[in-house]
Amino acid sequence: MILEINPNLLKLYGEWGISLNKKFSGKYKKTTLFRHLVGAIAILVIFAICYFVIMVAYPNNFYIILERMIGYDLAYLIHGYEPAVILFIIVTSQFLVWIGVEWNSSRKIMKIMDSLDSVLDNSADDIGLPAEFSDLQNWLNLLKTQNREQQHLKEIEIQKKSDTLTYLAHDIRTPLASVIGYLSLLCEAPDMPEEQRNKFIRTAFEKALKFENLIDEFFDITRYSLSDKALVKKETDLCFLIEQIADEFYPLLQQKGLCLNLDLADDLFIFVDAEKIARVFNNVIKNAITFSYPQSVIEVSAKKSNKYIIAKIKNHGETIPNDKLERIFDKFYRADEFGDSDLGGTGLGLAIAKEIMRMHNGTITAESFEENTVFTITLPIGNNMQE
């Protein structure tokens, strides 16, 4: 079984580790020295107490007590020494043993403290700790590996976002230049034939609409952060919501020569954030329109199944390869990587849809076969979902 560590836990550990290392490592060195000094003072106190108890209270029984403390053989070897010297040797030897144990423990603890910083670096070197800390070593190495992987994924996402902004900036210039060009021609030729004038106006309007869509996508990129936005749930008629969205797409469907068929069950009431769920269906249907063959049919169905509502959006278009299908819900994955570049967007539509479904404890999946692509949306009906 592979242990998964929550990214928030990793972040918390990183902040805690850095803070602990900065605050504790220096203090620990000081307190270790302080303990050794206290130990040295304690040795003198213990020696004085032992000397007083044995030499004053039991002066005639010193060697009998000594035999019981350290054994007959060892007591015999030091029998000829003064009691004070013997006591000092015994207590000092115990102190040296304590110092050795303390030093060994301190070395191990400092090794652990030093390893905290290396958890957050991106080096491939594993953390090494003493054998008795093998479990801790494995856990720290797991943290380090997952942190390195998360940093790599973050770098990839930043690069994708940068590339998308570059593409978008380029795409924005094209329709804007067209609008300016057609409007300039209209201004410079007031006696232009009516038919040609209307054609230029219509073309400029279409380019302006495309420019508006690109601006909307740009704002999607800059404000894409759904996880920190609370859901506003209420009872929603999903059938009515889908019908409204279908009506909004009617002009675009007509323009592309497409037909949208609805097969919706009655009584599809569900407890959701209607605005966000509408965005899910809007994004998926828009994607279906974008990648459908001309003169084809898009089918939208929805029905109840146990405690869920299952909706399917099916379109007839180019089959999406499996390797592309696995990435279709990734942020900033441009649709034109498997289609016409003129149709591609920022790659946020389906990623946003998936995030909204996650917030509703639902799922969205895609499958593509024999020039048909089907998106399946599954939503729990009850009102006991995540608030």
KEDRENVEX-136954 format. One record per residue (C-alpha): residue in one letter; x, y, z. Coordinates in steps of 0.02 Angstrom, whole numbers. Layout:
+-----+--------+--------+--------+
! res !     px !     py !     pz !
+-----+--------+--------+--------+
!   A !      X !      Y !      Z !
...
+-----+--------+--------+--------+
***
This chain:
+-----+--------+--------+--------+
! res !     px !     py !     pz !
+-----+--------+--------+--------+
!   M !      0 !      0 !      0 !
!   I !     67 !    172 !    -48 !
!   L !     53 !    302 !     90 !
!   E !    -24 !    463 !     26 !
!   I !     11 !    624 !    121 !
!   N !   -108 !    770 !    110 !
!   P !    -25 !    920 !     25 !
!   N !    -90 !   1034 !    164 !
!   L !     -5 !    920 !    291 !
!   L !    155 !    930 !    192 !
!   K !    145 !   1120 !    189 !
!   L !    107 !   1124 !    375 !
!   Y !    252 !   1007 !    409 !
!   G !    368 !   1116 !    305 !
!   E !    322 !   1274 !    399 !
!   W !    332 !   1182 !    565 !
!   G !    498 !   1102 !    521 !
!   I !    582 !   1265 !    469 !
!   S !    516 !   1357 !    621 !
!   L !    567 !   1216 !    738 !
!   N !    740 !   1202 !    664 !
!   K !    773 !   1389 !    678 !
!   K !    705 !   1406 !    854 !
!   F !    754 !   1240 !    928 !
!   S !    924 !   1195 !    857 !
!   G !   1015 !   1342 !    935 !
!   K !    920 !   1327 !   1099 !
!   Y !    953 !   1141 !   1105 !
!   K !   1141 !   1167 !   1090 !
!   K !   1135 !   1295 !   1231 !
!   T !   1026 !   1186 !   1343 !
!   T !   1139 !   1036 !   1311 !
!   L !   1290 !   1135 !   1371 !
!   F !   1189 !   1196 !   1519 !
!   R !   1141 !   1018 !   1566 !
!   H !   1323 !    967 !   1563 !
!   L !   1369 !   1110 !   1678 !
!   V !   1228 !   1065 !   1795 !
!   G !   1289 !    885 !   1789 !
!   A !   1463 !    940 !   1841 !
!   I !   1392 !   1034 !   1989 !
!   A !   1281 !    885 !   2031 !
!   I !   1434 !    771 !   2038 !
!   L !   1509 !    879 !   2174 !
!   V !   1347 !    881 !   2272 !
!   I !   1324 !    692 !   2257 !
!   F !   1506 !    665 !   2308 !
!   A !   1483 !    776 !   2461 !
!   I !   1322 !    689 !   2512 !
!   C !   1395 !    515 !   2489 !
!   Y !   1553 !    560 !   2583 !
!   F !   1453 !    634 !   2727 !
!   V !   1331 !    488 !   2739 !
!   I !   1462 !    351 !   2728 !
!   M !   1609 !    429 !   2818 !
!   V !   1512 !    517 !   2954 !
!   A !   1361 !    406 !   2983 !
!   Y !   1444 !    236 !   2946 !
!   P !   1633 !    261 !   2956 !
!   N !   1669 !     79 !   3001 !
!   N !   1560 !      2 !   2866 !
!   F !   1629 !     93 !   2713 !
!   Y !   1706 !    -58 !   2627 !
!   I !   1555 !   -168 !   2666 !
!   I !   1442 !    -39 !   2582 !
!   L !   1568 !    -24 !   2439 !
!   E !   1563 !   -213 !   2407 !
!   R !   1374 !   -208 !   2396 !
!   M !   1380 !    -60 !   2277 !
!   I !   1511 !   -119 !   2151 !
!   G !   1543 !   -303 !   2193 !
!   Y !   1678 !   -392 !   2292 !
!   D !   1806 !   -411 !   2153 !
!   L !   1806 !   -228 !   2105 !
!   A !   1802 !   -172 !   2286 !
!   Y !   1954 !   -280 !   2323 !
!   L !   2054 !   -197 !   2184 !
!   I !   2029 !    -23 !   2256 !
!   H !   2033 !    -78 !   2438 !
!   G !   2193 !     16 !   2477 !
!   Y !   2135 !    187 !   2419 !
!   E !   2065 !    322 !   2530 !
!   P !   1874 !    319 !   2544 !
!   A !   1864 !    496 !   2475 !
!   V !   1963 !    447 !   2320 !
!   I !   1857 !    291 !   2294 !
!   L !   1695 !    389 !   2308 !
!   F !   1759 !    519 !   2186 !
!   I !   1809 !    385 !   2059 !
!   I !   1639 !    299 !   2072 !
!   V !   1535 !    456 !   2055 !
!   T !   1647 !    528 !   1918 !
!   S !   1637 !    367 !   1817 !
!   Q !   1448 !    372 !   1827 !
!   F !   1452 !    553 !   1772 !
!   L !   1561 !    509 !   1622 !
!   V !   1441 !    371 !   1573 !
!   W !   1297 !    496 !   1584 !
!   I !   1397 !    620 !   1478 !
!   G !   1424 !    485 !   1346 !
!   V !   1240 !    442 !   1340 !
!   E !   1195 !    627 !   1331 !
!   W !   1320 !    660 !   1192 !
!   N !   1256 !    512 !   1090 !
!   S !   1075 !    567 !   1114 !
!   S !   1117 !    747 !   1072 !
!   R !   1207 !    694 !    913 !
!   K !   1056 !    593 !    856 !
!   I !    934 !    732 !    896 !
!   M !   1040 !    861 !    803 !
!   K !   1047 !    740 !    656 !
!   I !    856 !    737 !    654 !
!   M !    847 !    926 !    668 !
!   D !    969 !    947 !    523 !
!   S !    862 !    831 !    416 !
!   L !    710 !    945 !    431 !
!   D !    784 !   1072 !    310 !
!   S !    826 !    939 !    181 !
!   V !    643 !    883 !    175 !
!   L !    598 !   1040 !     80 !
!   D !    745 !   1047 !    -40 !
!   N !    732 !    975 !   -215 !
!   S !    889 !    868 !   -210 !
!   A !    876 !    683 !   -247 !
!   D !    981 !    636 !    -95 !
!   D !    891 !    531 !     34 !
!   I !    887 !    578 !    217 !
!   G !    994 !    464 !    326 !
!   L !    960 !    439 !    512 !
!   P !   1025 !    315 !    641 !
!   A !    955 !    138 !    625 !
!   E !    838 !    154 !    774 !
!   F !    749 !    298 !    684 !
!   S !    717 !    199 !    524 !
!   D !    528 !    229 !    531 !
!   L !    555 !    416 !    550 !
!   Q !    685 !    412 !    411 !
!   N !    562 !    326 !    293 !
!   W !    426 !    451 !    335 !
!   L !    540 !    601 !    308 !
!   N !    600 !    530 !    142 !
!   L !    419 !    504 !     90 !
!   L !    382 !    685 !    134 !
!   K !    533 !    741 !     35 !
!   T !    484 !    637 !   -117 !
!   Q !    304 !    700 !   -117 !
!   N !    362 !    879 !    -92 !
!   R !    480 !    861 !   -240 !
!   E !    339 !    789 !   -346 !
!   Q !    221 !    929 !   -297 !
!   Q !    352 !   1059 !   -339 !
!   H !    375 !    977 !   -509 !
!   L !    187 !    975 !   -542 !
!   K !    176 !   1157 !   -488 !
!   E !    315 !   1204 !   -609 !
!   I !    225 !   1112 !   -750 !
!   E !     62 !   1202 !   -710 !
!   I !    150 !   1371 !   -705 !
!   Q !    229 !   1333 !   -874 !
!   K !     61 !   1280 !   -946 !
!   K !    -19 !   1439 !   -881 !
!   S !    122 !   1543 !   -955 !
!   D !    105 !   1455 !  -1123 !
!   T !    -84 !   1477 !  -1120 !
!   L !    -68 !   1663 !  -1085 !
!   T !     54 !   1675 !  -1230 !
!   Y !    -67 !   1585 !  -1346 !
!   L !   -212 !   1690 !  -1284 !
!   A !   -118 !   1853 !  -1309 !
!   H !    -82 !   1800 !  -1487 !
!   D !   -262 !   1744 !  -1516 !
!   I !   -331 !   1909 !  -1448 !
!   R !   -231 !   2012 !  -1572 !
!   T !   -307 !   1923 !  -1723 !
!   P !   -493 !   1964 !  -1697 !
!   L !   -451 !   2136 !  -1629 !
!   A !   -349 !   2177 !  -1784 !
!   S !   -493 !   2113 !  -1893 !
!   V !   -621 !   2222 !  -1803 !
!   I !   -510 !   2375 !  -1820 !
!   G !   -476 !   2334 !  -2003 !
!   Y !   -659 !   2313 !  -2053 !
!   L !   -714 !   2467 !  -1955 !
!   S !   -575 !   2569 !  -2037 !
!   L !   -635 !   2515 !  -2210 !
!   L !   -813 !   2565 !  -2165 !
!   C !   -755 !   2736 !  -2106 !
!   E !   -643 !   2766 !  -2258 !
!   A !   -775 !   2714 !  -2385 !
!   P !   -941 !   2796 !  -2341 !
!   D !  -1007 !   2762 !  -2518 !
!   M !   -974 !   2574 !  -2504 !
!   P !  -1114 !   2467 !  -2579 !
!   E !  -1246 !   2417 !  -2452 !
!   E !  -1219 !   2230 !  -2475 !
!   Q !  -1032 !   2243 !  -2447 !
!   R !  -1056 !   2361 !  -2300 !
!   N !  -1174 !   2237 !  -2215 !
!   K !  -1050 !   2097 !  -2247 !
!   F !   -909 !   2197 !  -2165 !
!   I !  -1020 !   2243 !  -2017 !
!   R !  -1071 !   2061 !  -1993 !
!   T !   -891 !   2002 !  -2002 !
!   A !   -832 !   2136 !  -1880 !
!   F !   -972 !   2086 !  -1761 !
!   E !   -921 !   1902 !  -1769 !
!   K !   -739 !   1947 !  -1735 !
!   A !   -794 !   2057 !  -1589 !
!   L !   -891 !   1910 !  -1515 !
!   K !   -736 !   1800 !  -1531 !
!   F !   -634 !   1937 !  -1448 !
!   E !   -762 !   1942 !  -1306 !
!   N !   -748 !   1753 !  -1282 !
!   L !   -559 !   1765 !  -1272 !
!   I !   -572 !   1902 !  -1141 !
!   D !   -690 !   1792 !  -1040 !
!   E !   -563 !   1650 !  -1050 !
!   F !   -427 !   1769 !   -993 !
!   F !   -528 !   1813 !   -838 !
!   D !   -556 !   1627 !   -807 !
!   I !   -368 !   1607 !   -797 !
!   T !   -339 !   1754 !   -680 !
!   R !   -478 !   1710 !   -558 !
!   Y !   -475 !   1520 !   -570 !
!   S !   -490 !   1470 !   -388 !
!   L !   -650 !   1381 !   -344 !
!   S !   -591 !   1286 !   -191 !
!   D !   -606 !   1436 !    -75 !
!   K !   -781 !   1485 !   -132 !
!   A !   -927 !   1418 !    -30 !
!   L !  -1072 !   1335 !   -118 !
!   V !  -1242 !   1419 !   -111 !
!   K !  -1357 !   1268 !   -121 !
!   K !  -1543 !   1266 !   -152 !
!   E !  -1670 !   1149 !   -228 !
!   T !  -1650 !   1159 !   -416 !
!   D !  -1751 !   1092 !   -562 !
!   L !  -1610 !   1016 !   -664 !
!   C !  -1725 !    984 !   -813 !
!   F !  -1772 !   1168 !   -825 !
!   L !  -1589 !   1220 !   -800 !
!   I !  -1529 !   1111 !   -945 !
!   E !  -1669 !   1172 !  -1058 !
!   Q !  -1619 !   1353 !  -1023 !
!   I !  -1437 !   1317 !  -1066 !
!   A !  -1490 !   1229 !  -1227 !
!   D !  -1592 !   1382 !  -1279 !
!   E !  -1441 !   1495 !  -1251 !
!   F !  -1339 !   1391 !  -1373 !
!   Y !  -1471 !   1396 !  -1511 !
!   P !  -1384 !   1534 !  -1615 !
!   L !  -1216 !   1444 !  -1607 !
!   L !  -1298 !   1278 !  -1652 !
!   Q !  -1382 !   1359 !  -1803 !
!   Q !  -1218 !   1439 !  -1857 !
!   K !  -1127 !   1271 !  -1853 !
!   G !  -1273 !   1172 !  -1926 !
!   L !  -1292 !   1064 !  -1771 !
!   C !  -1445 !    992 !  -1686 !
!   L !  -1462 !    973 !  -1496 !
!   N !  -1582 !    837 !  -1438 !
!   L !  -1641 !    832 !  -1256 !
!   D !  -1701 !    673 !  -1170 !
!   L !  -1737 !    728 !   -991 !
!   A !  -1837 !    632 !   -862 !
!   D !  -1972 !    720 !   -763 !
!   D !  -1951 !    778 !   -583 !
!   L !  -1762 !    804 !   -586 !
!   F !  -1752 !    907 !   -428 !
!   I !  -1584 !    915 !   -342 !
!   F !  -1502 !   1011 !   -200 !
!   V !  -1353 !   1103 !   -280 !
!   D !  -1273 !   1271 !   -314 !
!   A !  -1375 !   1307 !   -471 !
!   E !  -1256 !   1438 !   -541 !
!   K !  -1105 !   1323 !   -531 !
!   I !  -1196 !   1169 !   -597 !
!   A !  -1259 !   1275 !   -742 !
!   R !  -1077 !   1316 !   -778 !
!   V !  -1036 !   1130 !   -783 !
!   F !  -1168 !   1094 !   -915 !
!   N !  -1125 !   1254 !  -1008 !
!   N !   -941 !   1207 !  -1019 !
!   V !   -973 !   1027 !  -1071 !
!   I !  -1106 !   1069 !  -1202 !
!   K !   -995 !   1208 !  -1270 !
!   N !   -854 !   1083 !  -1284 !
!   A !   -970 !    962 !  -1377 !
!   I !  -1022 !   1099 !  -1499 !
!   T !   -841 !   1149 !  -1529 !
!   F !   -783 !    974 !  -1574 !
!   S !   -936 !    907 !  -1665 !
!   Y !   -936 !    870 !  -1850 !
!   P !  -1046 !    990 !  -1953 !
!   Q !  -1227 !    936 !  -1977 !
!   S !  -1215 !    813 !  -1832 !
!   V !  -1324 !    787 !  -1678 !
!   I !  -1279 !    820 !  -1496 !
!   E !  -1379 !    715 !  -1373 !
!   V !  -1409 !    771 !  -1193 !
!   S !  -1497 !    652 !  -1074 !
!   A !  -1531 !    650 !   -886 !
!   K !  -1618 !    526 !   -772 !
!   K !  -1627 !    467 !   -592 !
!   S !  -1532 !    313 !   -537 !
!   N !  -1551 !    266 !   -353 !
!   K !  -1488 !    416 !   -254 !
!   Y !  -1405 !    499 !   -403 !
!   I !  -1448 !    597 !   -558 !
!   I !  -1346 !    542 !   -708 !
!   A !  -1330 !    657 !   -859 !
!   K !  -1242 !    615 !  -1022 !
!   I !  -1184 !    733 !  -1161 !
!   K !  -1140 !    641 !  -1322 !
!   N !  -1071 !    718 !  -1481 !
!   H !  -1013 !    650 !  -1648 !
!   G !   -836 !    707 !  -1688 !
!   E !   -655 !    657 !  -1697 !
!   T !   -611 !    516 !  -1577 !
!   I !   -501 !    575 !  -1434 !
!   P !   -347 !    463 !  -1410 !
!   N !   -337 !    378 !  -1240 !
!   D !   -178 !    470 !  -1190 !
!   K !   -264 !    637 !  -1226 !
!   L !   -425 !    580 !  -1141 !
!   E !   -333 !    552 !   -978 !
!   R !   -277 !    735 !   -978 !
!   I !   -438 !    815 !  -1040 !
!   F !   -486 !    877 !   -866 !
!   D !   -314 !    949 !   -827 !
!   K !   -302 !   1136 !   -802 !
!   F !   -236 !   1233 !   -953 !
!   Y !   -241 !   1078 !  -1063 !
!   R !   -287 !   1156 !  -1230 !
!   A !   -418 !   1066 !  -1332 !
!   D !   -325 !   1107 !  -1493 !
!   E !   -191 !    981 !  -1443 !
!   F !   -306 !    851 !  -1520 !
!   G !   -407 !    959 !  -1638 !
!   D !   -415 !   1116 !  -1742 !
!   S !   -312 !   1255 !  -1663 !
!   D !   -442 !   1381 !  -1714 !
!   L !   -564 !   1296 !  -1596 !
!   G !   -450 !   1279 !  -1446 !
!   G !   -476 !   1378 !  -1288 !
!   T !   -378 !   1399 !  -1129 !
!   G !   -412 !   1221 !  -1073 !
!   L !   -502 !   1280 !   -916 !
!   G !   -683 !   1236 !   -958 !
!   L !   -677 !   1051 !   -917 !
!   A !   -555 !   1077 !   -772 !
!   I !   -678 !   1199 !   -693 !
!   A !   -821 !   1077 !   -723 !
!   K !   -725 !    939 !   -634 !
!   E !   -685 !   1051 !   -486 !
!   I !   -868 !   1102 !   -468 !
!   M !   -920 !    919 !   -472 !
!   R !   -792 !    878 !   -338 !
!   M !   -864 !   1016 !   -228 !
!   H !  -1036 !    935 !   -248 !
!   N !   -969 !    760 !   -208 !
!   G !  -1009 !    713 !   -388 !
!   T !   -906 !    652 !   -535 !
!   I !   -878 !    691 !   -718 !
!   T !   -797 !    567 !   -836 !
!   A !   -765 !    556 !  -1023 !
!   E !   -752 !    415 !  -1149 !
!   S !   -720 !    423 !  -1335 !
!   F !   -744 !    285 !  -1464 !
!   E !   -790 !    267 !  -1648 !
!   E !   -801 !    456 !  -1675 !
!   N !   -917 !    478 !  -1526 !
!   T !   -872 !    565 !  -1363 !
!   V !   -980 !    547 !  -1208 !
!   F !   -966 !    650 !  -1048 !
!   T !  -1055 !    574 !   -897 !
!   I !  -1104 !    688 !   -752 !
!   T !  -1157 !    604 !   -589 !
!   L !  -1233 !    706 !   -446 !
!   P !  -1301 !    647 !   -277 !
!   I !  -1483 !    699 !   -254 !
!   G !  -1490 !    721 !    -64 !
!   N !  -1465 !    883 !     31 !
!   N !  -1336 !    811 !    151 !
!   M !  -1189 !    852 !     38 !
!   Q !  -1034 !    951 !     84 !
!   E !  -1077 !   1127 !    130 !
+-----+--------+--------+--------+
***
